[in-house]
Amino acid sequence: MAVTDTTAAPETAQSEAFAEWMVETLNRGGLGLMLSIGHRAGLFDAMAGLAPASSVQIAERAGLNERYVREWLGAMVTGRVVEYDAASKRYTLPAAHAAYLTRDAGGDNIAATMQWLAVLGSVEDQIVERFRTGGGVDYCAYRRFHEVMAAESAGTVVAGLFEHILPIAPGLTQLLERGGARALDVGCGRGLALLAMAEQFPKSEFVGYDISEEATSAANAEAAERGLPNVRLVAQDAETFADEAAFDVVFAFDSIHDQKSPATVLANIRRALKPGGVFLMQDIAGSSHVEKNIGGALAPFVYTISCMHCMSVSLAQGGAGLGAAWGEELAEEMLGQAGLRLEKKTTLPHDILNVFYVSRPA
């Protein structure tokens, strides 16, 4: 009697399951790029609240070319983002989907976050070369970085700044309201958070440091246009600023891990704080140990953006290359080494990406 060999069956099943997962990943990767295009082209905003419509009607409403819109809609229908009635050839964006895809969604707009796929893809050739040679890719190589980062900041920081983020540090809102307080934002980019606070708290003074002259110039121009004399942004390397006991509060919104020398920057922040001042740092949630990040909602994305941007821009300056996945354990250790006493660490219910640290000079 013939004996059936079953030893290969588990391996075959595992291989097939993995292949299916890879095919799904390929489809979702393509869908992610099309979601980014839908955001940038205003298609989701045009379709939100619109009755079932043809590709011609959607294109006209969005002011776009119908042939491209029709092909884009094909991706949205097969990707189960948009509903399609074959009989009438009409498309509908369900309200439940629009809640996560339109500009009105604010920080919940996942389509806006999909723009990072194209930003990172624009430097793929350089990153692959760095795998061979080491080193990093300079900030200036990332097309649209500051534009996309500003949009991200508007959703993740500014949208919840007054209701959720500032109250994390007890008494901080009241300090800024009373006036006479000086606040610094390290790695401020285009300064959206600073501009919002300068407008909300006209009696306090706000300063921003960022290595990009392009970003700080754009922010200063906006401050002048909005008539905000209590805010100024300076093109300044965070590693070299030397303020001493100059600020009541220092902010760092998702910027410390990008630095050439995060330890030096944290020490500079400690020195810049007045006695009793507060440092409020937002950074990426997760562990310093990769095994603890398995199953994390955004773990693969965090490692991807870290490898292709955060780590690389630091290495391009001859820096530590800490990366976005440096983890909470290392963050706490480095705060302590810089002479900053951690008083509080917390997350916000609506924010699955970030963790917030409140520290004061030890």
N, C-alpha and C positions, 0 to 999 in steps of 0.2 A: 504494500500500500504506500502511495506517495505521501511524503510529509510536506505540508505547506510551511514555507518559511515566512514567519510573521515579524521578524526582527526589524525589517525596514519600514513597516507600516507607521509606527509613531513618528519616525523621522520624516516620512513623506507627508503625513498630516501636518506636522509642524512647518515643513517647507511650504506647503500649499497655503497654510494660514498666513505665513509671513509674506508670501507673494501677493495674496489678496490685500494685506495691509499696505504693501508697497504701492499697489495699483490705486488703492484708495488715497494714499498720500499724494501720488502723482496728480490725481483728479483734484484733490483739495488744494494742492499747490497752484495749479492752473486757475482754479476758482478764486483763490486769494488774490492773484494778479488782476483778475477781472473785477473783483470787488473794489480793488484800489482804483481801477479805471472808472467804475461806476460812481465812486465818490468824487474823484477829480472832475469828471465830466458833468456832474450834477444830475445824473440819471436817477439816483434814488430819491433825491429831493423832488424831481419832476414827477416821479411816479407815486409818491406818497399822497394818499387821499384821492388819487385819480381813479375814476371808474374804469372798468375793463376797457382797454384801448389797444388799437393796432400799433404796429411798429412805426407806421407813418405818423400817427397821432403823437406817440411818445417822442419821436424825433423832433417833430415840430414844436412840441411843448418845451423840450430841452434846448432847442436851437442847434440840433446836431444833424449829421449825415445819416440818412435812414439805413443805408446798407451796413454801416458799422454798428448802428444801434440794433439792427436785426440780428447780427451775428453775436453781439454781446448778450442779447436776450436769450439766444440759444444756450449760452453757458449758464445763464441765470435759471432757465427752466430746467435743464438737465441737472443742475446743481441744487435744485429744490429751494431756490431762493425766491423765484417768481413763479406764480401759477399761470397756466396756459389753457385756454379753451380751444381745442382743435377745430371745432365746428365754426366758430366765429373768428378764429385766428386773432384772439385778443388776449392781452397780458394783464396780470394784476399783481401788484406788490401788496401782500397782506399787511394789515396794520401791525400785527404782532412782529413781523420781520422789519418793517420800517422803523420800529422803536429802537433797533440796534444798527441802523444803516444810514440814517439821515443826519444832517447837520443839526437839526432840532434835538437830536438825541444827546448832544453834548458829550460827556465823558463815556456814555454807553455806545458811541458810534464806533463799532468794530471795523467798519469799512475804512475809516480814516486810519486806523492802526495798520491795516493791510498795506498801506503805502510803504512801510518799512521793507517789504519784500523787494520792491523795485529799487529802493535806495541801496539796500545791501547788494542786490544783484549787479548794480552798476560798478562795483569794485571787485567782482568775483575774480577777474583775471589777476589783479594785484594781490588778492588774498592767497590765491593758489601759488603764486610766485613766492610769497612770504613763507608758505609751508616749506618751501625748499631752502630759502635763504635766511629765514628769521627776519627780525625787524618788524616794522608795521607800516600801515597806510595812513598818510597824513589826513587831517580833517578836511582839507580843501579838495580832496578827491571825491568826497561824498556829495554828489549832486542833490540839491534840494534838502540837505540835512536840516538846516536851520528852519526852513519852512515847515517841514514835517514835525520837527521837534517842538516848534511853537504851537502847532495844532494839537500835538499830544499834551503839552503843558496846559493848554486852554481847557482840555477835557479832564485831565487827571489832577491838576493842581488848582487852577483858577476857579473852576466850576464849584469845587468844594472848599475853597480856601477859608472863607469866613464862617461857614456853618460847621465844617468838620475838622479842618487841619489846624488852624490857629488855636481853637479850644483845647487841643491835645496838651499844650503847655499851659498849665494853670496861670491865670492872670495876664497872659500875653496880650489878648485882645484889649483888655482894660488899659494896659501900659501904652499901647499904641494909640488908643482913643484919647487918653489924657494929653498926649503931646509931649514934646521935648525929647522923645526917644529917638535913638539912631539905630537903624537896621541895615544889615549887609546881606546880600544874596551872593554866594560864591558859586560861580559857574552859571550865571543868570541867563545866558542865551539872549533872546530878544526881550527879556525882562517883563513878560506878561504878568507874572505874579507881583513884581515890584510896582508896575504901573497901576494894577488893581488896588494894591495897598496904599499907594500914594494918593489915589483918588478917595479911598475910603477913610484914610486917616491923615487929613491935611495938616495936622499940627505936628506930625512926626516926620523925620527925614529918612530917606531910603537911598541906598547906594548899591550898585551892582558891579561885580567884577566878572569879566569873561575874556578868554583869550582871543576871541574873534572880534576884530574891529568892525567887520561887516554887521554883526549882530548888535553890538553896542551902539553903533551909529544909527541903525534903523530904530532902535528903542529910544534913543535921545530925540530923534526927529518926531517920533510919535508922542513923546512926553511934551515936547514944545507945542505940537498941534493940539494936544488935549489941555494945554494950559496947566501943567503940573510942575511948578517950580521946586517942589520938595523931593525930586528924584533925579539922580544922574547915574549914568552907566559909564564905566571906564574899561577900555581894552587893557586888561591886566592879567598876567599869568598868576594863577592862584598860588603857585609855588614860591613866588618872590614878593608878595605883598607883606608889608612890615608894620601895619597899624598896631598900636599898643593901647589896650584898655580904651578903645574908641567906640565900641558898639554895645548897646544894651541887648541886642539879639542878632544872631547870625543864622541865616537859612542856607541849606544846601539841598536843592531839589534834584535828586537823581543825578548828581554830578561828581561825588567824591570818587567813585570807583573808576571814572574816566581819567583821573589825573595822572600826570607823569610820576609824581611822588605823593600818594595819598597820605602817608605818614607826616610828611612835611606840611601839607595843606592843613591837616587836622591840628598840628602844632601851631600853625599860623592863626588858625581860628581861635584856639585857646588863648593865644597872646592878645588877639584883637578884642576879646570880650572884656567888658568891665567886670569888676568883682560882683558876683551875684548874677551876671548876665546869663542868657539862655541860648543854647545851640539846638535848633530844630532841624534834624536831618531826615530827609526822605530818601530811601534807597530800596533796592530790589529785595523782596522777601524770598527766603529760602535758606538752605543750609550750606555751610562751607564743605560739607561732605556729600559727594555726588550720590551715594547710595540712599541718602535721606531725601533726595529730590525726585526719585523715581515715582511716577504717578502724579507729580505736581501739575496743576492745571496748565501752567505756561512754561514748564521746565525746558522742553526742547527749544522753544522760542527764545528763552533767556540765554541759553548756551549759544544759540545761533547768533543773536545780536551781539553777544559778548565776543565771540570769536571773530566776527566780521566787522565789528566796530569798536566796542568799548575797550577791549584788550589791545586791539591793533593800534588805535590812535595813541594810546599810552606808550606802546613799544616803539612807535614811530619817533617819539621824542627821547628814546633811550630810557624809558621809564620802567616801572615795575610790572606793567601789564596785568594789573589786578583783575580787571574784568567785571562784568555785571554779576557774575555768579560767585563773587567773593564770599557771600554768605553772612548770616547774622552772627555766628560765633566769632569770625574774624573781625567783623565790624565792631562788636563789643570790645574785643581785645585791643583793637587799635585806638578806640576812643579812650580807653583807660591809659594806654601808653602815652597818649597825647596830653594827659592831665585833665581829661574831661570825665566827670563822674556821671554815669548813666542813672537818671532818675526814673525814666519811664520808657517802655517800648510797647508799641501797640500797632494794630492794623485797623482798617476801616471796613465796615461790612460790604460796601459797594466797590472796594478796590482790591482785586485779587492779585495785583502785581507788586504792591509796595508795602513797606513797613516803615514806621516812623519812630525816631529816637529823640528823646528829650534829655539833654545833658547840660551840666553847668561846670564851671571851673572847679577842680578838686581842691 
